[in-house]
Amino acid sequence: MIMILSYLDLGEEMSRRVRIRAKITTQNAASSSGQPVIVLEDGEILDLTSWVNWRFRVVKASRREWVELARIGISGTKERF
């Protein structure tokens, strides 16, 4: 399953949330010792600093993805409408 995330686009006059597809995996060179990483649709790795600075939120994720997100310290950031 592909997660859907959103982030705050601060580069425009009116800040808006942008949605992006991502996956969480341990099958990536950036993953070490089985620690999951978030890979964005363009192949870039999303680190925790960027998660905070760009105000990322989870729009859609499976239960398994939520478990993996919790392993890297991300929880309770589901987008609310």
Secondary structure, 3 states (H helix, E strand, C coil): CCEEEEEEECCCCCCEEEEEEEEEECCCCCCCCCCCEEEECCCCEECHHHHHHCCCEEEECCHHHHHHHHHCCCCCCECCC
